[in-house]
Amino acid sequence: MKRAYLAAAAVIMMAVGVMGLMFGLSPLVETQVHRGIQNIGISGDGITTHAAVDRVEFSPLSRTLTLYGLRLRGETPQGPLSYEVAEASLRIPLRMLLAYTPLRPMVLRDVGMMPVAENIVLRNLSTRSPDFRASVQREEINELRSQSELVARFLDGAPIDALAATYQMGADRAHSFFLSVNMPGKDGLAQLTIKESRVEGWNGAFISQMRVDDMQSRLNGRESMRMASFEASDITLPELGLVHRLIDAAAMGEQDMEAAAKVVGPILEEILAADPPLVRQVRADNMAFSVENGSVTVDGVGFDWLSNAPRHTKSFIRNISAPRDLVQASADCLAPALKADLTFESLAQSSSSHKKMLTIKAEDLADVDCSLTLYDAGIISTSEQALLLQSFSDLHLTIKDRGAMAWVGLNLSPNGRASATAMHHGLDTGLQLNPTPQNKAIREALLTFVQRPGKLEAASVRGQRIGILQLLAALNDPGSLFSCTATPGPKLLEEQINALAAQAAQTSAPAEAAGK
């Protein structure tokens, strides 16, 4: 019995000791958190920042830390900057809690990531700068991890660069709710709202996935764009030194925009050339863009970074659509409703040349396939010089008519014969080409395509590099650079124009009757 009492007493004494240790940690944790926050800043040319918190509370029984009035404020070359969080609550893992005690050297001995906070909830986040204001109603993070070296710096009160710290931290999931951004500009107030956003698999410079749902933008209160979802996968942040160079270039731009542009270009090229790439895949779905006379919708947009060596990218736009009245008002001519798919692919051939491939499939207009090798203009000082020095080779262009030529003719005249004759005559007299067999073949192919639209193919001389100045010099002798063939379609252009005119008459008759 005596031994039982002694054992019970020992357990009680141990419990009291642990409780005493836990409660004794409260002021220690609160003090070190205060000191650590005060040494967080953002580094950069001309940037000075200061972080602070109004109140810190630590509950030892639940290991819950709550911060009130967390803020980072400073001055940049562009003006004042601030980040604020009204309230942040989190649970401190046991290992991290022991790091607040004299056991810190043992706890932080291992190099690598360690959990530093769990069940994190941030409420009412806001950011202000001279260019925009942003806010987030709530953000949740399941577990935040950090390199042990960064933890030691925080607890020791050493200076911490907030930007650099993101490369030494990680989390499995972060979920934000109700983001809004306001950006005043010369055209008025631009606003962006996002219902939800998620980040998954954040580990230092790598993020497995970012997703945004229900995004809307407005200009002066009027919706300009909406998007159901946006998703990016396998994101690798740029090397930290490059990011700092970009920040410094932005500061330079306040004084000398031209000098900043010359600096930014090479930095961006270095970022894009990095391996792994900045992003492997991007998808956006169900978009609508408001314009003056209606709206344009897009079912999906995508981008894939397929490889770095050689650099190979592919992008697409799926089902871009616009109503007929909007297309006609924008183009100021008779035209069908727009419904098209586009793909674009780029494959590096060398350090200074890329093969480009473009495909367009436009319903009731045409299918276009184009490929060529494009050569970099090199280091130039103006866009005009870049245009003059631009060159290409191995061009291959295929156009399959699906009604485009008939719509062109309908805009000239609803009379098919008159319109087709005018187009044929205009092309025949306008082609003042040197009398060579190659130019004769080009002339015959173009006249065939106009008379009976089908398929038109053009190609440059294989392996020959062609510049803008060469194109200008060969206006009367295109056969020296290109070959051209045509496959006639099943119907004459005259027949196609008459069919469109008849359709237009049938469509307009009910509308006119309804308007009376």
C-alpha positions as a printed NumPy array, in Angstrom:
array([[   0.   ,    0.   ,    0.   ],
       [   2.833,    2.37 ,    0.902],
       [   4.468,    1.701,   -2.448],
       [   1.188,    2.486,   -4.178],
       [   0.976,    5.831,   -2.432],
       [   4.583,    6.621,   -3.304],
       [   3.974,    5.758,   -6.996],
       [   0.857,    7.896,   -7.091],
       [   2.708,   10.761,   -5.461],
       [   5.523,   10.438,   -8.001],
       [   3.061,   10.549,  -10.906],
       [   1.362,   13.615,   -9.422],
       [   4.718,   15.34 ,   -8.905],
       [   5.741,   14.581,  -12.492],
       [   2.438,   15.911,  -13.79 ],
       [   2.822,   19.055,  -11.722],
       [   6.368,   19.423,  -13.034],
       [   5.269,   19.066,  -16.648],
       [   2.417,   21.507,  -16.07 ],
       [   4.82 ,   23.918,  -14.467],
       [   7.173,   23.603,  -17.412],
       [   4.329,   24.161,  -19.869],
       [   3.005,   27.193,  -18.04 ],
       [   6.524,   28.482,  -17.579],
       [   6.953,   28.317,  -21.34 ],
       [   4.133,   30.786,  -21.982],
       [   6.059,   34.023,  -21.406],
       [   9.154,   32.515,  -23.052],
       [   7.243,   31.571,  -26.227],
       [   5.437,   34.896,  -26.378],
       [   8.659,   36.869,  -25.899],
       [  10.604,   34.937,  -28.548],
       [   7.746,   35.152,  -31.049],
       [   7.618,   38.925,  -30.538],
       [  11.37 ,   39.193,  -31.081],
       [  11.394,   36.867,  -34.104],
       [   8.611,   38.774,  -35.86 ],
       [  10.366,   42.098,  -35.371],
       [  13.354,   40.824,  -37.394],
       [  11.367,   39.74 ,  -40.48 ],
       [  11.769,   41.978,  -43.521],
       [  11.964,   42.127,  -47.304],
       [  15.351,   42.724,  -48.889],
       [  15.872,   44.61 ,  -52.109],
       [  17.378,   47.718,  -53.613],
       [  15.797,   50.706,  -51.912],
       [  13.38 ,   48.614,  -49.795],
       [  13.171,   49.065,  -46.02 ],
       [  10.587,   47.161,  -43.988],
       [   9.622,   46.585,  -40.359],
       [   7.47 ,   43.806,  -38.888],
       [   5.529,   43.858,  -35.62 ],
       [   2.603,   42.267,  -33.805],
       [   0.164,   43.906,  -31.371],
       [  -0.394,   40.937,  -29.063],
       [   0.8  ,   37.343,  -28.713],
       [  -1.01 ,   34.736,  -26.6  ],
       [   0.102,   31.156,  -25.936],
       [  -2.139,   28.514,  -24.358],
       [   0.15 ,   25.793,  -22.914],
       [  -2.516,   23.084,  -22.522],
       [  -3.582,   23.152,  -26.184],
       [  -0.203,   24.457,  -27.435],
       [  -2.17 ,   27.103,  -29.354],
       [  -0.441,   30.328,  -30.316],
       [  -2.588,   33.298,  -31.336],
       [  -1.264,   36.513,  -32.843],
       [  -3.294,   39.703,  -33.14 ],
       [  -2.428,   42.624,  -35.407],
       [   0.468,   40.998,  -37.286],
       [   1.904,   43.458,  -39.815],
       [   4.862,   44.264,  -42.048],
       [   5.208,   47.814,  -43.254],
       [   7.879,   49.611,  -45.198],
       [   8.984,   51.94 ,  -47.94 ],
       [   9.931,   51.027,  -51.495],
       [  11.032,   53.224,  -54.415],
       [   7.431,   53.022,  -55.633],
       [   5.931,   54.111,  -52.291],
       [   4.639,   52.644,  -48.994],
       [   3.989,   48.915,  -48.667],
       [   2.076,   46.979,  -46.009],
       [   0.994,   43.412,  -45.193],
       [  -1.421,   42.871,  -42.315],
       [  -3.162,   39.902,  -40.675],
       [  -5.901,   40.696,  -38.165],
       [  -5.617,   37.348,  -36.385],
       [  -3.504,   34.214,  -36.811],
       [  -3.898,   31.052,  -34.752],
       [  -1.833,   27.859,  -34.864],
       [  -0.839,   24.811,  -32.851],
       [   2.855,   24.383,  -32.014],
       [   4.185,   20.814,  -32.503],
       [   6.038,   19.297,  -29.54 ],
       [   9.436,   19.381,  -31.252],
       [   8.992,   23.047,  -32.085],
       [   7.84 ,   23.76 ,  -28.531],
       [  11.003,   22.19 ,  -27.146],
       [  12.998,   24.507,  -29.432],
       [  11.873,   27.371,  -27.167],
       [  13.691,   25.726,  -24.233],
       [  17.391,   25.193,  -23.457],
       [  17.024,   21.921,  -25.405],
       [  17.12 ,   23.932,  -28.645],
       [  20.595,   22.776,  -29.814],
       [  19.51 ,   19.142,  -29.596],
       [  16.094,   19.731,  -31.182],
       [  17.52 ,   21.688,  -34.126],
       [  20.558,   19.481,  -34.583],
       [  19.14 ,   17.705,  -37.651],
       [  19.406,   19.636,  -40.901],
       [  16.244,   19.636,  -42.982],
       [  12.555,   20.415,  -42.821],
       [  10.702,   20.201,  -39.51 ],
       [   7.052,   20.941,  -38.594],
       [   6.783,   24.374,  -36.999],
       [   3.003,   24.94 ,  -36.934],
       [  -0.224,   22.96 ,  -37.354],
       [  -3.867,   23.836,  -37.977],
       [  -2.988,   27.379,  -39.063],
       [  -5.846,   29.805,  -39.624],
       [  -5.256,   33.37 ,  -40.829],
       [  -8.149,   35.836,  -40.791],
       [  -8.557,   39.095,  -42.678],
       [  -5.28 ,   39.389,  -44.558],
       [  -4.643,   42.636,  -46.442],
       [  -1.926,   44.095,  -48.634],
       [  -1.483,   47.685,  -49.751],
       [   0.951,   49.213,  -52.204],
       [   0.925,   52.313,  -54.434],
       [  -0.442,   50.154,  -57.28 ],
       [  -3.052,   47.903,  -55.644],
       [  -4.961,   46.82 ,  -52.556],
       [  -5.695,   43.167,  -51.839],
       [  -7.448,   41.187,  -49.131],
       [  -8.11 ,   37.558,  -48.197],
       [ -10.946,   36.712,  -45.816],
       [  -9.47 ,   33.455,  -44.519],
       [  -6.529,   31.147,  -45.152],
       [  -5.971,   27.654,  -43.773],
       [  -2.713,   25.634,  -43.76 ],
       [  -2.665,   22.08 ,  -42.456],
       [   1.001,   21.967,  -41.418],
       [   3.795,   24.436,  -42.03 ],
       [   7.359,   23.162,  -42.23 ],
       [  10.644,   25.041,  -42.176],
       [  14.338,   24.351,  -42.438],
       [  15.784,   23.979,  -38.93 ],
       [  18.364,   26.68 ,  -39.734],
       [  15.556,   29.174,  -40.418],
       [  13.849,   28.17 ,  -37.15 ],
       [  17.054,   28.879,  -35.253],
       [  17.406,   32.297,  -36.864],
       [  13.801,   33.149,  -35.951],
       [  14.192,   32.079,  -32.319],
       [  17.537,   33.864,  -32.003],
       [  16.018,   37.102,  -33.287],
       [  18.331,   37.21 ,  -36.314],
       [  17.247,   39.188,  -39.408],
       [  15.078,   37.152,  -41.824],
       [  14.311,   38.006,  -45.449],
       [  10.629,   37.084,  -45.983],
       [  11.265,   36.344,  -49.669],
       [  14.224,   34.071,  -48.976],
       [  12.268,   32.339,  -46.202],
       [   9.677,   31.045,  -48.708],
       [  12.463,   28.969,  -50.301],
       [  13.134,   27.287,  -46.924],
       [   9.549,   26.414,  -46.012],
       [   6.785,   24.081,  -47.145],
       [   3.246,   22.788,  -46.599],
       [   1.083,   19.97 ,  -47.909],
       [  -2.025,   22.129,  -48.383],
       [  -2.941,   25.813,  -48.147],
       [  -6.515,   26.924,  -48.796],
       [  -7.605,   30.565,  -49.198],
       [ -11.132,   31.971,  -49.362],
       [ -12.522,   35.146,  -50.916],
       [  -9.567,   37.006,  -52.359],
       [ -10.118,   40.499,  -53.798],
       [  -7.703,   42.882,  -55.519],
       [  -8.374,   46.539,  -56.412],
       [  -6.088,   48.301,  -58.899],
       [  -6.794,   51.947,  -59.796],
       [  -5.546,   52.98 ,  -63.229],
       [  -5.954,   55.495,  -66.014],
       [  -9.05 ,   53.643,  -67.297],
       [ -10.684,   53.437,  -63.871],
       [ -10.837,   50.896,  -61.053],
       [  -9.965,   47.325,  -61.998],
       [ -11.163,   44.659,  -59.559],
       [ -10.338,   40.963,  -59.33 ],
       [ -12.167,   38.494,  -57.077],
       [ -11.445,   34.81 ,  -56.425],
       [ -13.762,   32.57 ,  -54.446],
       [ -11.181,   29.917,  -53.525],
       [  -7.542,   29.142,  -54.166],
       [  -5.463,   26.127,  -53.196],
       [  -1.759,   25.318,  -53.075],
       [  -0.632,   21.711,  -52.709],
       [   2.782,   20.127,  -52.33 ],
       [   4.784,   23.256,  -51.464],
       [   8.371,   22.269,  -50.676],
       [  10.847,   25.12 ,  -50.829],
       [  11.12 ,   26.339,  -54.417],
       [   8.776,   23.632,  -55.721],
       [   4.951,   23.676,  -55.734],
       [   3.092,   20.618,  -56.977],
       [  -0.158,   22.38 ,  -57.85 ],
       [  -1.91 ,   25.746,  -57.645],
       [  -5.612,   26.07 ,  -58.384],
       [  -8.018,   29.017,  -58.458],
       [ -11.807,   28.639,  -58.67 ],
       [ -14.453,   31.165,  -59.697],
       [ -12.388,   34.151,  -60.794],
       [ -13.998,   37.407,  -61.965],
       [ -12.598,   40.752,  -63.046],
       [ -14.44 ,   44.048,  -63.323],
       [ -13.619,   47.481,  -64.661],
       [ -15.507,   50.337,  -63.013],
       [ -18.032,   47.839,  -61.662],
       [ -18.73 ,   46.155,  -65.012],
       [ -17.679,   42.542,  -65.49 ],
       [ -14.892,   42.174,  -68.037],
       [ -13.88 ,   38.537,  -67.514],
       [ -14.914,   35.419,  -65.632],
       [ -13.195,   32.061,  -65.361],
       [ -14.427,   28.864,  -63.754],
       [ -10.977,   27.53 ,  -62.867],
       [  -7.252,   28.064,  -63.364],
       [  -4.664,   25.432,  -62.536],
       [  -0.871,   25.253,  -62.736],
       [   1.164,   22.099,  -62.035],
       [   4.816,   21.377,  -61.199],
       [   5.886,   24.952,  -60.495],
       [   9.515,   25.721,  -59.73 ],
       [  10.212,   29.21 ,  -58.404],
       [  13.083,   31.107,  -60.072],
       [  16.478,   31.037,  -58.412],
       [  16.382,   33.51 ,  -55.528],
       [  19.171,   35.68 ,  -56.916],
       [  17.215,   36.151,  -60.158],
       [  14.129,   37.231,  -58.21 ],
       [  16.149,   39.847,  -56.341],
       [  17.572,   41.077,  -59.646],
       [  14.012,   41.469,  -60.964],
       [  13.039,   43.452,  -57.872],
       [  16.063,   45.706,  -58.331],
       [  15.203,   46.163,  -62.038],
       [  11.675,   47.21 ,  -61.067],
       [  13.143,   49.813,  -58.734],
       [  15.388,   50.997,  -61.587],
       [  12.319,   51.379,  -63.807],
       [  11.025,   54.215,  -61.658],
       [  13.962,   56.307,  -62.846],
       [  14.848,   54.879,  -66.253],
       [  12.31 ,   52.569,  -67.918],
       [  14.459,   51.945,  -70.998],
       [  17.456,   50.893,  -68.896],
       [  15.225,   48.636,  -66.789],
       [  13.798,   46.959,  -69.909],
       [  17.309,   46.088,  -71.132],
       [  18.062,   44.483,  -67.745],
       [  14.753,   42.615,  -67.39 ],
       [  14.958,   40.859,  -70.784],
       [  18.105,   38.805,  -70.051],
       [  16.841,   37.998,  -66.542],
       [  13.557,   36.649,  -67.9  ],
       [  15.413,   34.645,  -70.546],
       [  17.585,   33.123,  -67.812],
       [  14.483,   32.259,  -65.783],
       [  12.824,   30.614,  -68.795],
       [  15.974,   28.654,  -69.61 ],
       [  16.175,   27.147,  -66.117],
       [  15.823,   23.404,  -65.6  ],
       [  13.373,   22.367,  -64.249],
       [  11.119,   24.922,  -65.988],
       [   9.069,   27.587,  -64.282],
       [   5.848,   25.599,  -64.831],
       [   5.117,   22.275,  -66.506],
       [   1.42 ,   22.642,  -67.222],
       [  -1.284,   25.343,  -67.123],
       [  -5.022,   24.914,  -67.67 ],
       [  -7.899,   27.411,  -67.628],
       [ -11.519,   26.433,  -68.211],
       [ -14.839,   28.07 ,  -69.064],
       [ -13.86 ,   31.686,  -69.667],
       [ -15.966,   34.604,  -70.874],
       [ -14.666,   38.018,  -71.927],
       [ -17.047,   40.967,  -72.148],
       [ -16.589,   43.454,  -74.969],
       [ -18.606,   46.455,  -76.073],
       [ -21.012,   44.539,  -78.31 ],
       [ -21.256,   41.2  ,  -76.499],
       [ -19.011,   38.489,  -75.099],
       [ -16.424,   35.99 ,  -76.308],
       [ -16.304,   32.577,  -74.638],
       [ -13.517,   30.004,  -74.473],
       [ -14.02 ,   26.423,  -73.311],
       [ -10.387,   25.906,  -72.39 ],
       [  -6.818,   27.203,  -72.635],
       [  -3.718,   25.148,  -71.961],
       [   0.074,   25.305,  -71.921],
       [   2.546,   22.421,  -71.611],
       [   6.296,   22.686,  -71.13 ],
       [   7.287,   19.346,  -72.651],
       [  11.081,   19.482,  -72.293],
       [  14.053,   21.743,  -71.661],
       [  16.646,   20.112,  -73.869],
       [  15.549,   20.92 ,  -76.444],
       [  13.072,   23.509,  -75.218],
       [   9.673,   22.263,  -76.359],
       [   6.36 ,   23.917,  -75.491],
       [   2.8  ,   23.514,  -76.699],
       [  -0.323,   25.592,  -76.072],
       [  -3.928,   25.515,  -77.213],
       [  -7.214,   27.413,  -77.199],
       [ -10.261,   25.166,  -77.362],
       [ -13.564,   26.378,  -78.797],
       [ -13.212,   30.151,  -78.848],
       [ -16.696,   31.424,  -79.759],
       [ -18.324,   34.751,  -80.572],
       [ -21.829,   35.458,  -81.947],
       [ -22.189,   36.586,  -85.542],
       [ -23.368,   40.113,  -84.735],
       [ -20.307,   40.684,  -82.53 ],
       [ -17.914,   39.401,  -85.207],
       [ -19.551,   41.562,  -87.887],
       [ -19.531,   44.664,  -85.688],
       [ -15.858,   44.138,  -84.796],
       [ -14.722,   43.365,  -88.349],
       [ -17.126,   45.852,  -89.958],
       [ -18.087,   43.315,  -92.606],
       [ -20.393,   40.344,  -93.193],
       [ -19.035,   37.257,  -91.439],
       [ -20.184,   34.043,  -89.754],
       [ -20.196,   33.409,  -86.018],
       [ -16.735,   32.592,  -84.721],
       [ -16.055,   29.062,  -83.554],
       [ -12.428,   27.981,  -83.677],
       [  -9.671,   25.855,  -82.132],
       [  -6.01 ,   26.92 ,  -82.099],
       [  -2.782,   25.121,  -81.234],
       [   0.748,   26.519,  -81.135],
       [   3.957,   24.558,  -80.697],
       [   7.573,   25.672,  -80.367],
       [  10.602,   23.369,  -80.566],
       [  14.175,   24.613,  -80.22 ],
       [  16.437,   23.641,  -83.116],
       [  19.502,   25.387,  -81.695],
       [  20.357,   28.111,  -79.204],
       [  19.153,   30.745,  -81.701],
       [  16.451,   29.038,  -83.768],
       [  13.052,   27.519,  -83.039],
       [  10.585,   25.574,  -85.139],
       [   7.118,   27.116,  -84.791],
       [   3.906,   25.263,  -85.662],
       [   0.469,   26.896,  -85.758],
       [  -2.865,   25.213,  -86.435],
       [  -6.211,   27.032,  -86.735],
       [  -9.526,   25.305,  -87.372],
       [ -12.265,   27.911,  -87.838],
       [ -15.734,   26.611,  -88.58 ],
       [ -17.283,   28.068,  -91.789],
       [ -14.013,   29.895,  -92.569],
       [ -10.814,   27.866,  -93.025],
       [  -8.33 ,   25.373,  -91.612],
       [  -4.765,   26.684,  -91.479],
       [  -1.556,   24.745,  -90.804],
       [   1.71 ,   26.647,  -90.747],
       [   5.229,   25.647,  -89.749],
       [   8.57 ,   27.426,  -90.073],
       [  11.938,   27.796,  -88.402],
       [  12.339,   31.227,  -86.834],
       [  15.763,   32.698,  -86.069],
       [  16.523,   35.105,  -83.231],
       [  17.462,   38.61 ,  -84.299],
       [  20.31 ,   38.736,  -81.771],
       [  21.085,   41.611,  -79.432],
       [  19.278,   44.672,  -80.794],
       [  18.317,   48.052,  -79.379],
       [  14.936,   48.771,  -80.982],
       [  11.881,   46.837,  -82.121],
       [  12.321,   48.276,  -85.625],
       [  15.781,   46.72 ,  -85.873],
       [  14.421,   43.41 ,  -84.6  ],
       [  11.816,   43.384,  -87.368],
       [  14.359,   44.096,  -90.084],
       [  16.779,   41.436,  -88.785],
       [  14.14 ,   38.76 ,  -88.261],
       [  14.469,   35.756,  -90.574],
       [  12.946,   32.321,  -91.136],
       [  13.368,   29.159,  -93.184],
       [  11.471,   25.999,  -94.168],
       [   8.055,   27.635,  -94.299],
       [   5.149,   25.343,  -95.096],
       [   1.63 ,   26.771,  -95.208],
       [  -1.604,   24.909,  -95.955],
       [  -5.   ,   26.627,  -96.176],
       [  -8.144,   24.552,  -96.583],
       [ -11.089,   26.769,  -97.426],
       [ -14.312,   26.14 ,  -95.494],
       [ -16.195,   29.231,  -96.628],
       [ -13.779,   32.123,  -96.055],
       [ -13.464,   32.991,  -99.75 ],
       [ -17.259,   33.004, -100.167],
       [ -17.651,   35.409,  -97.232],
       [ -15.05 ,   37.712,  -98.803],
       [ -17.01 ,   37.615, -102.042],
       [ -20.348,   38.227, -100.315],
       [ -18.957,   41.474,  -98.93 ],
       [ -18.278,   42.614, -102.484],
       [ -21.706,   41.675, -103.871],
       [ -24.559,   39.23 , -103.139],
       [ -24.466,   38.387, -106.854],
       [ -22.161,   35.39 , -107.028],
       [ -21.123,   35.809, -110.658],
       [ -20.357,   39.523, -110.314],
       [ -18.411,   39.047, -107.102],
       [ -16.416,   36.019, -108.273],
       [ -15.571,   37.759, -111.551],
       [ -14.373,   40.875, -109.707],
       [ -12.155,   38.824, -107.363],
       [ -10.664,   36.789, -110.224],
       [ -10.026,   39.899, -112.325],
       [  -8.517,   41.829, -109.419],
       [  -6.082,   39.015, -108.627],
       [  -5.228,   38.421, -112.286],
       [  -4.362,   42.052, -112.967],
       [  -2.741,   42.61 , -109.568],
       [  -0.199,   39.81 , -109.881],
       [   2.504,   41.637, -111.804],
       [   5.161,   38.925, -111.555],
       [   8.357,   38.327, -113.466],
       [   7.768,   35.861, -116.338],
       [   9.432,   32.757, -114.884],
       [   8.049,   29.193, -114.704],
       [   8.013,   29.379, -110.892],
       [   6.013,   32.629, -110.862],
       [   3.635,   31.224, -113.505],
       [   2.907,   28.249, -111.233],
       [   2.204,   30.591, -108.304],
       [  -0.177,   32.669, -110.428],
       [  -2.076,   29.605, -111.647],
       [  -2.388,   28.188, -108.129],
       [  -3.796,   31.449, -106.713],
       [  -6.261,   31.874, -109.588],
       [  -7.416,   28.264, -109.183],
       [  -7.956,   28.786, -105.46 ],
       [ -10.045,   31.913, -106.109],
       [ -12.09 ,   30.304, -108.868],
       [ -12.812,   27.026, -107.057],
       [ -11.677,   27.327, -103.384],
       [ -10.213,   24.109, -102.043],
       [  -6.711,   23.671, -100.657],
       [  -3.761,   26.023, -101.16 ],
       [  -0.218,   25.039, -100.213],
       [   2.903,   27.233, -100.14 ],
       [   6.461,   26.369,  -99.172],
       [   9.8  ,   28.142,  -99.123],
       [  12.917,   26.72 , -100.73 ],
       [  14.127,   24.053,  -98.314],
       [  17.009,   25.192,  -96.107],
       [  17.043,   28.758,  -97.474],
       [  17.047,   31.438,  -94.77 ],
       [  14.799,   34.367,  -95.687],
       [  14.804,   37.818,  -94.116],
       [  12.351,   40.701,  -94.272],
       [  14.546,   42.625,  -96.721],
       [  14.634,   39.593,  -99.044],
       [  10.838,   39.401,  -98.956],
       [  10.552,   43.045,  -99.936],
       [  13.031,   42.584, -102.76 ],
       [  11.128,   39.568, -104.132],
       [   7.649,   41.088, -104.37 ],
       [   7.716,   40.709, -108.185],
       [   9.602,   37.429, -108.082],
       [   8.15 ,   35.277, -105.268],
       [   9.015,   32.133, -107.227],
       [  12.659,   32.663, -106.304],
       [  11.742,   32.006, -102.669],
       [   8.493,   30.021, -102.671],
       [   6.519,   27.353, -104.47 ],
       [   2.717,   27.229, -104.499],
       [   0.121,   24.604, -105.496],
       [  -3.677,   24.457, -105.349],
       [  -6.198,   21.625, -105.221],
       [  -9.588,   22.834, -106.539],
       [ -12.668,   22.404, -104.36 ],
       [ -15.957,   20.749, -105.362],
       [ -17.858,   24.02 , -105.975],
       [ -17.219,   27.237, -107.871],
       [ -16.798,   30.41 , -105.8  ],
       [ -19.818,   31.852, -107.619],
       [ -22.015,   28.985, -106.345],
       [ -20.777,   29.371, -102.795],
       [ -21.478,   33.124, -102.739],
       [ -25.008,   32.614, -104.072],
       [ -25.661,   29.975, -101.379],
       [ -24.493,   32.359,  -98.626],
       [ -26.594,   35.188, -100.037],
       [ -29.668,   32.944,  -99.989],
       [ -28.987,   31.95 ,  -96.365],
       [ -28.545,   35.59 ,  -95.387],
       [ -31.86 ,   36.495,  -97.03 ],
       [ -33.689,   33.717,  -95.171],
       [ -32.132,   34.765,  -91.854],
       [ -32.912,   38.463,  -92.241],
       [ -36.553,   37.989,  -93.375],
       [ -37.873,   36.685,  -89.995],
       [ -35.905,   39.361,  -88.156],
       [ -37.403,   42.116,  -90.306],
       [ -40.895,   40.67 ,  -89.82 ],
       [ -40.41 ,   40.578,  -86.046],
       [ -39.312,   44.207,  -86.048],
       [ -42.491,   45.447,  -87.778]])
